[in-house]
Amino acid sequence: MNETQTRTAILSRLRAGQPKGLPRARRPLSLRRQCLDAVDFETFAAALTALGPTFELARTPDEAKAALAAVVAKKGVKTAVRWDHPDLDAVDAAATLAGAGVAVLAPEDLPERVCPSLAAVDMGITSVAYAVCATGSLILAAGKGRERATPLVPRLHVALLPASKLVPDLPAVFEGLAKGPMPSAVNCVSGVSSTGDIEFVYVRGVHGPLAVHVIGLEWL
């Protein structure tokens, strides 16, 4: 028996043993965890901060501006890159950063090779597509004016989180994304950048931000 005949014989046996159709569940399976119905900043912040990032709640635009200026001063931020996004406009982020003495790069200012340039930038500031209360995860959707490297390369990531973007779990994220055009990239960020790949030694900041700070926008 030559190679072709052998391959044909194997495939024939596999096809003969293949079941006709897969068994189906009698009722649709729910991926939701019913114990996590709470969708609020308190639930999200508890999960988020357990992973390393920090959180503060702003009840008004003025509180959000003050929170942004405070984190810039605390972290010694001198340079930043931002997204073009209505949530940033809602807190006048560009003017707030400029008032704090921070040189801000807009998306149109970025060079063709983004990552090497952003490695020298102190902070990336973005909004989020969703925030998962069950895991404290930030869902970041890239697109025009929302460079995917902005939250992933600078040493500090500041995320502005409207209350309307809170969802209970990951299935809710998929449902939301399915309602519109798929973004060019979707990142699920849980905690600060870290790895334990090398001899099981836990190290932070190897391939992303050393710190993540989330400012909740209660009025949005």
C-alpha positions, -999 to 999 in steps of 0.1 A, spaced: 0 0 0 15 33 -11 13 66 8 -18 78 -10 -37 46 -4 -27 47 33 -40 82 37 -72 74 19 -77 43 41 -72 64 73 -95 91 62 -122 66 53 -121 50 87 -123 84 104 -153 94 83 -170 61 89 -167 66 127 -178 103 126 -211 108 144 -240 123 124 -244 157 140 -234 168 174 -256 163 205 -274 196 214 -285 208 248 -323 206 254 -323 243 264 -299 272 256 -270 273 281 -266 306 299 -231 319 303 -241 344 329 -231 340 365 -263 349 383 -245 357 415 -229 387 398 -259 408 389 -245 438 408 -234 463 382 -219 493 401 -187 510 408 -183 494 442 -184 459 428 -161 468 399 -136 487 421 -133 457 445 -124 434 417 -101 459 400 -80 469 430 -75 433 440 -54 430 408 -31 460 415 -47 490 398 -62 519 417 -96 535 415 -113 567 425 -149 580 419 -156 614 404 -192 626 408 -189 657 387 -166 669 358 -147 692 383 -140 662 405 -127 642 375 -104 671 365 -91 673 400 -85 636 401 -67 636 368 -45 665 379 -37 648 412 -26 615 396 -4 634 371 13 653 400 17 621 421 32 601 393 55 629 380 39 628 346 56 652 321 44 637 288 12 619 278 -7 605 248 -44 606 246 -73 591 226 -98 612 207 -130 603 226 -161 621 239 -154 608 274 -121 626 275 -138 658 262 -164 655 290 -136 662 315 -117 685 292 -87 662 296 -64 679 271 -67 713 288 -65 697 322 -32 680 314 -18 711 297 -27 732 328 -7 707 348 23 712 326 20 680 307 30 679 270 2 660 253 4 640 221 -29 638 201 -35 608 178 -27 629 148 7 637 163 19 601 165 46 589 142 43 560 118 62 537 142 41 542 173 54 518 199 91 529 200 79 565 205 53 557 231 79 538 252 93 572 262 59 587 271 49 588 307 12 583 305 -16 571 281 -51 583 288 -81 566 273 -118 558 278 -130 522 278 -156 503 257 -167 483 287 -157 475 323 -164 440 336 -176 440 372 -170 402 377 -133 405 370 -123 442 373 -113 441 336 -111 470 312 -122 464 277 -103 487 253 -115 490 217 -91 505 192 -101 525 162 -96 558 144 -82 583 169 -79 555 195 -44 540 189 -43 505 206 -8 511 219 -18 542 239 -29 523 270 -4 494 265 30 510 261 35 541 284 44 534 320 11 547 334 -24 541 320 -53 563 332 -87 551 321 -118 572 323 -148 550 330 -184 562 327 -210 544 348 -229 535 316 -199 513 305 -202 489 335 -213 454 326 -217 423 348 -195 398 329 -177 389 297 -207 376 278 -223 410 282 -192 425 265 -196 401 235 -233 411 233 -224 447 232 -196 443 206 -220 423 184 -243 453 181 -219 474 160 -189 472 137 -161 452 151 -132 474 163 -98 470 147 -85 456 180 -101 447 214 -79 443 245 -91 429 278 -69 444 306 -70 428 340 -44 443 364 -11 458 357 14 444 332 31 414 348 47 380 340 60 349 358 73 332 327 110 334 336 118 309 364 83 316 379 96 349 392 68 375 393 78 407 376 57 438 368 60 462 339 78 438 315 54 444 285 31 472 295 22 498 321 37 497 356 5 512 370 -31 515 360 -55 541 375 -92 542 368 -114 573 373 -151 565 375 -173 591 359 -206 588 379 -226 613 358 -220 596 324 
